[in-house]
Amino acid sequence: MKKQWIFLFVLCTLTALGQVERKNKPTDFLPEGYAVMQTLTGDLNKDGIEDCVLLIKGTDEENKVTDEYRGDLDLNRRGIIILFQKEGKYELALKNETCFSSEYEDGGVYFAPDLSVSLTKGNIYLHYAHGRYGYSSYTFRYQQGDFELIGYDSAYRSNFISDWVAFDEKSVNFSTKKKLVKEIIKISDSGKETYKEIWTDLQVDKRAKLSEIKDFDDFSASDYYKDR
């Protein structure tokens, strides 16, 4: 009898430890000292049920400053919370509270990158617009128990000399382990661009995980692949 009670106690303990906390509303997962900036919905784990992504921002008054030239600025950092919907409630899939800088960060001689977040076909897209200097975009998919980086795309000022701004492009696919670089080699009088395409096989030993990225300002997708 004593052994049976011990067995039941251990079984109940393991069951309790294995349970994931569920809450009624997405905002129930909002940490103290944060506000929701944007809410997105979409199926992120391929179960046919709408999940939820919250783009959040700190509310610490000490990080709200007044700049001599730019006026009042809220320099609190931003983050992301991803929630899976199960049986009408929500459970935490990922929380990274400070991975994005403030939208009012000083870009120096450039404008600070403009971040936009979107969900398409079960993927999370983080797009940074750099104005006339191009863009960088990161694609994350839920796999291996985390949201892994499966794609990186960028456009950057071309070395090709023309009468207007021209961009070369790079696209990295971490799933197929291929990289495509498109370099402008000709621009017609009407503005039509002709590209040279360069394909490269990649060595990918480790995937970047959204939960582990501390600061996208310091993050480089190129750290996660090598040209073969």
C-alpha positions as CSV (number, residue, x, y, z in Angstrom):
1,M,0.0,0.0,0.0
2,K,2.8,2.4,0.9
3,K,4.5,1.8,-2.5
4,Q,1.2,2.5,-4.2
5,W,0.8,5.9,-2.5
6,I,4.4,6.8,-3.4
7,F,3.7,5.8,-7.0
8,L,0.5,7.9,-7.1
9,F,2.3,10.9,-5.5
10,V,5.2,10.7,-8.1
11,L,2.7,10.4,-11.0
12,C,0.6,13.4,-9.8
13,T,3.8,15.5,-9.4
14,L,5.0,14.7,-12.9
15,T,1.6,15.4,-14.4
16,A,1.5,18.8,-12.6
17,L,5.0,19.7,-13.8
18,G,4.1,18.8,-17.3
19,Q,1.0,21.0,-17.5
20,V,1.3,24.3,-19.4
21,E,-0.4,27.3,-17.8
22,R,-3.4,28.6,-19.8
23,K,-5.1,31.9,-19.5
24,N,-8.4,33.4,-20.8
25,K,-7.1,36.4,-22.7
26,P,-3.8,37.2,-24.5
27,T,-3.3,40.3,-22.3
28,D,-3.3,38.1,-19.2
29,F,0.3,37.3,-20.3
30,L,1.4,40.9,-20.4
31,P,4.3,41.5,-18.0
32,E,4.0,44.3,-15.5
33,G,5.4,47.6,-16.8
34,Y,4.5,46.8,-20.5
35,A,1.8,47.9,-22.9
36,V,0.5,46.2,-26.1
37,M,1.4,48.1,-29.2
38,Q,0.0,45.6,-31.8
39,T,-2.0,42.4,-31.8
40,L,-1.9,39.9,-34.7
41,T,-3.7,36.6,-35.1
42,G,-3.0,33.5,-37.3
43,D,-2.3,29.8,-37.1
44,L,1.3,29.4,-36.2
45,N,1.5,25.7,-35.2
46,K,-0.6,24.2,-38.0
47,D,-3.5,23.0,-35.8
48,G,-6.1,25.1,-37.7
49,I,-6.7,27.4,-34.7
50,E,-5.9,31.1,-34.6
51,D,-2.9,31.9,-32.4
52,C,-1.9,35.3,-31.1
53,V,1.2,37.6,-31.3
54,L,1.6,40.6,-29.1
55,L,4.1,43.4,-29.9
56,I,4.8,45.0,-26.6
57,K,6.6,48.0,-25.2
58,G,8.0,49.0,-21.8
59,T,6.3,51.9,-20.0
60,D,9.1,52.9,-17.6
61,E,8.9,56.7,-17.2
62,E,12.7,57.0,-16.7
63,N,13.1,56.0,-20.4
64,K,10.9,58.8,-21.6
65,V,13.1,61.8,-22.4
66,T,13.0,65.2,-24.1
67,D,15.5,65.8,-26.9
68,E,16.5,69.3,-27.8
69,Y,15.8,68.7,-31.5
70,R,13.4,65.8,-31.6
71,G,11.1,66.6,-28.7
72,D,9.5,64.1,-26.4
73,L,10.8,60.5,-27.0
74,D,9.7,57.2,-25.5
75,L,12.9,55.1,-25.6
76,N,11.5,52.1,-23.9
77,R,12.4,48.9,-25.7
78,R,9.9,46.7,-27.4
79,G,9.4,42.9,-27.4
80,I,7.2,40.1,-28.6
81,I,4.9,37.5,-27.0
82,I,3.6,34.5,-28.9
83,L,0.6,32.6,-27.6
84,F,-0.9,29.3,-28.9
85,Q,-4.7,28.9,-28.5
86,K,-5.8,25.6,-27.0
87,E,-9.4,24.7,-26.1
88,G,-10.5,28.4,-26.0
89,K,-7.6,29.5,-23.9
90,Y,-4.1,30.7,-24.5
91,E,-0.7,29.3,-23.5
92,L,2.7,30.9,-23.8
93,A,4.8,29.7,-26.7
94,L,7.5,32.4,-26.6
95,K,8.3,35.6,-24.7
96,N,11.2,38.0,-25.6
97,E,10.4,41.3,-23.9
98,T,13.3,43.5,-25.0
99,C,14.6,42.2,-28.4
100,F,13.6,45.3,-30.3
101,S,14.9,48.8,-29.8
102,S,12.5,51.8,-29.4
103,E,10.9,53.2,-32.6
104,Y,12.4,56.5,-31.5
105,E,16.0,55.3,-31.3
106,D,18.5,57.8,-32.6
107,G,19.7,56.6,-36.0
108,G,22.5,59.2,-36.2
109,V,22.7,60.5,-39.8
110,Y,20.1,57.9,-40.8
111,F,16.5,57.4,-39.8
112,A,16.1,54.6,-37.2
113,P,14.9,51.4,-39.0
114,D,11.1,51.1,-39.1
115,L,9.9,47.7,-37.8
116,S,6.8,46.0,-39.0
117,V,5.5,42.6,-37.9
118,S,3.2,40.4,-39.9
119,L,1.9,36.8,-40.1
120,T,1.6,34.9,-43.4
121,K,1.2,31.2,-44.0
122,G,2.1,30.3,-40.4
123,N,5.3,32.3,-40.5
124,I,6.3,35.4,-38.5
125,Y,7.9,38.2,-40.6
126,L,9.9,40.9,-39.0
127,H,10.6,43.7,-41.6
128,Y,13.0,46.6,-41.0
129,A,12.7,49.4,-43.5
130,H,15.8,51.5,-43.9
131,G,14.4,54.1,-46.1
132,R,16.5,54.9,-49.2
133,Y,19.2,52.5,-47.8
134,G,17.0,49.4,-48.3
135,Y,15.5,46.9,-46.0
136,S,16.1,43.7,-44.0
137,S,13.5,41.0,-43.3
138,Y,13.5,37.9,-41.1
139,T,11.2,35.0,-41.4
140,F,10.6,32.7,-38.4
141,R,8.7,29.4,-38.3
142,Y,7.6,27.3,-35.3
143,Q,9.7,24.1,-35.4
144,Q,11.8,22.1,-32.9
145,G,9.9,23.7,-30.0
146,D,10.9,27.3,-30.9
147,F,10.5,29.9,-33.6
148,E,13.6,29.3,-35.8
149,L,14.9,31.6,-38.5
150,I,14.2,30.0,-41.9
151,G,14.7,33.1,-44.1
152,Y,16.6,36.3,-44.4
153,D,16.1,38.9,-47.2
154,S,17.7,42.3,-47.7
155,A,18.1,45.0,-50.2
156,Y,21.0,47.4,-50.1
157,R,22.5,50.2,-52.1
158,S,24.1,48.9,-55.3
159,N,27.5,49.9,-56.4
160,F,26.1,50.3,-59.9
161,I,26.2,54.0,-60.9
162,S,22.9,55.5,-62.1
163,D,20.9,58.7,-62.0
164,W,18.7,57.3,-59.1
165,V,19.0,55.0,-56.1
166,A,19.4,51.3,-57.1
167,F,19.5,48.3,-54.9
168,D,21.1,44.8,-55.0
169,E,19.2,42.0,-53.2
170,K,20.1,39.0,-51.1
171,S,17.8,36.1,-50.1
172,V,19.0,33.3,-47.7
173,N,16.9,30.2,-47.3
174,F,18.0,28.3,-44.2
175,S,15.7,25.3,-45.1
176,T,17.0,24.7,-48.5
177,K,20.5,26.0,-47.6
178,K,20.7,28.2,-50.6
179,K,21.6,31.9,-51.0
180,L,20.6,34.1,-54.0
181,V,22.3,37.4,-54.6
182,K,20.9,39.7,-57.4
183,E,23.3,42.4,-58.6
184,I,22.3,45.1,-61.0
185,I,24.3,45.1,-64.2
186,K,22.2,47.4,-66.3
187,I,19.5,50.0,-66.0
188,S,17.7,51.1,-69.2
189,D,16.7,54.7,-70.0
190,S,13.2,53.8,-68.8
191,G,14.5,52.6,-65.5
192,K,14.1,48.9,-66.1
193,E,16.8,47.0,-64.1
194,T,18.7,43.9,-65.3
195,Y,20.2,41.6,-62.6
196,K,22.9,39.0,-62.5
197,E,21.8,36.1,-60.3
198,I,24.4,34.4,-58.2
199,W,23.4,31.2,-56.4
200,T,25.5,29.7,-53.5
201,D,25.1,26.5,-51.5
202,L,25.3,27.1,-47.7
203,Q,26.5,25.3,-44.7
204,V,24.0,25.7,-41.8
205,D,25.1,24.2,-38.6
206,K,22.8,26.0,-36.2
207,R,19.5,27.8,-36.5
208,A,18.9,31.2,-34.9
209,K,16.0,31.1,-32.4
210,L,13.7,34.1,-31.8
211,S,13.6,33.3,-28.1
212,E,17.4,33.7,-27.9
213,I,17.9,36.9,-29.8
214,K,18.7,39.6,-27.2
215,D,18.9,42.6,-29.5
216,F,18.1,42.7,-33.2
217,D,20.4,45.7,-33.6
218,D,23.3,43.4,-32.8
219,F,21.9,40.4,-34.6
220,S,23.4,39.2,-37.9
221,A,21.8,36.4,-39.9
222,S,25.2,35.8,-41.6
223,D,26.5,34.4,-38.3
224,Y,24.4,31.3,-38.9
225,Y,25.6,30.2,-42.3
226,K,28.8,29.8,-44.4
227,D,29.2,29.7,-48.1
228,R,30.3,26.3,-49.4
